[in-house]
Amino acid sequence: MAIDRRDFLHIAAALGLLGFSGGKLQAQKRPDEVGLEDLLEFEPVGKVTLLHICDLHAHLEPLYWREPSTLLSAKNLVGTPGFLCGQAFLKFYGIEPNTLEAYFDTYLNFEELAKKFGKMGGIAHMKTVIDQIRKERGPENVLLLDSGDTWQGTAVALKSRGEAIVDAQNYLGVDVMVGHWEFTYGKERVLELLERLRGDFVSQNIVDDDPFSDTFEETVFPPYTIKEVGGAKIGIIGQSFPFTSTANPKRFTQGWSFGLRLDSLQGYVDQLRKDKGVDCVVVLSHDGFSVDQEVARRVRGIDFILSGHTHDPGPKPITINGTTIIIAGSHGKFIGRLDIDVAKGRVRDFAYKLIPIASNLIPPDKKGLELIERWRAPYRHELERTLGTTKGLLYKRDTFFSTFDRLIGDAIRERMGCEIAFTPGYRWGTTLLPGEGIQMEHIYHMSAITYPEVYTFELKGAQIAQLLEDIADNVFNPNPLYQQGGDMSRLTGVEYAIQINAPTGKRIRQILVDGKPLDPNRSYLVSAWGGNLQRAGKGLREDRIEPVYEVVARYVAQQKRIDIPDRSNVRVLDYECGCPKRGGLC
């Protein structure tokens, strides 16, 4: 049931929180004058509204989520949308510091602003906003589109094998989605869950590559869907993560081939326009923000790309070659609202706003709270068990280092007795404020995957150096089409320097293992989880294979008080801003 604006404004006035108007802070108002009314304020355009979410990572409840403090890439990409953070982000988008908008979009003053503005997201709070917009525009004029990475990331998702999150999508009213981490439940489970999903799953870039199949070289899922909304025909083409079978274990999607497939994408755009007579072409994408900018340069005739995968908050849309690209952050922190004036085969106008889901400000929908309680109940005792406390901020996102990843690495080294611990540079997780209790649920937030095993094996020093070079080429390649996603893998027990803009294979320098130079000819005992790294090693220790969440939980329970210094183990040679806290990085 939608809550009317009078109730919204009453709550907002009581809380006295800052708000928004058209995506921009209303600086002319005092804090006690601005609230939820401003947050939802929007000048409607046309008759079509597309609501966009991406990278929920199964977070049904509100959380703290701190944006990255470094977001580095190749020189030609730094400073462009998708590679902005902190002060550079505020300047680019014209955002005032220390506002609600700055809190949601950057890491600046995060601890202080978290105490002021509270947690973010939560499906019950998202539902309130979605229902209000549907009420204002008419439900027949609104579509809710989901760019994927929705079913994975929490204990409830893992333990229900995705079913709880599909239930949440149906509750929110998702009309169309694409995927990435969804596929790590395996093909059979994915197809089962899609039978439960009331909306459509579309992907033009997933093809059957089993030569013995009757559908060999055909798309596995419908490549697009056509929706009649607001009197217009909207063609929505799906673009799931193109590197799924390399970024995640191939066994989950054996027989399916992934890729960008820009030629077939162009073909479907042309088909929708010429043969199907649509008025507007939308690509619902999980390519990543920088990749989708390149897609806009190469594929003609797309009106809008609704991007996902890279978790970027995009307060303003960007337009390249007539294609407008939007992206709506991650973890349920935002809902993007795109109003379109479209008729007779062309878009005449549009308006966009990135709505922050400030859960302290937005009243929760009762049915959403009931849904969450129903799915959490069987696991509540385990999830709410407090294992220890953190002295400092535990966060995830950063180009090279995070305190939560360092905690995971320390736990792995202590348990496995290894010299080096590798942790993948995943972008999802949670943030804990100083002094907070570390619950089992928080550890799942950082590690809830279907292949959580920590493996221990031997690697030669030369292999370690080459692995770092290969990972760096993925993260820092100047061509965004070769960036497969994720931050740089985290290493515990290792320090190194990197020259990001050096040629491929020559970026990594001065590698130290426990303070001593890496010996290329020596074998090192290495532990890793969450990827395919164990394939590169030898002498796999079968007696030391455990789920990473159990390893970390045991460590936190033993230590009781976690104190991780916020200092990176990576020195960047060709970026310098003078920030002493982070080794020259801000």
ABEGO torsion letter per residue (X at the ends): XBBBAAAAAAAAAAAGBBBBBGGBBBAABBAAABBAAAAABBBBBEABBBBBBBGAGGBABBBBBBBBABBBBBAAABGBBGABBEAAAAAAAGBBBGBAAAAAABABGAAAAAAAAEBBEEAAAAAAAAAAAAAAAEAAABBBBBAEGAABGBAAAAAAGGAAAAAAAAAAGBABBBBBAAAAAEAAAAAAAAAABABBBBBAABBBABAABAABGBBABBABBBBBBGGBBBBBBBBBBAAAAAABBAAAABGBBBEAGAAAAAAAAAAAAAAAGBABBBBBBAAEAAAAAAAAAABBGBABBBBBGAGBBBABBBBBGGBBBBBAEBGGABBBBBBBBBBGGBBABBBBBBBBBBAAABBBBAAAAAAAAAAAAAAAAAAABBABBBABBBBABEAABBAAAAAAAAAAAAAAGBABBBBBABABEBBBBBGBBBBAAAAAAAABBABABBBBBBBBAAAAAAAAAAAAAAAABABAAABAEEBBBBBBGBBBBBBAABBBGAABBGBBBGGBBBBAABBBBBBBBGBAAAAABBGBBAABBBBAAAAAAAAAAAAGBBBBBBBBABBBAABBAGBAAAGGBX
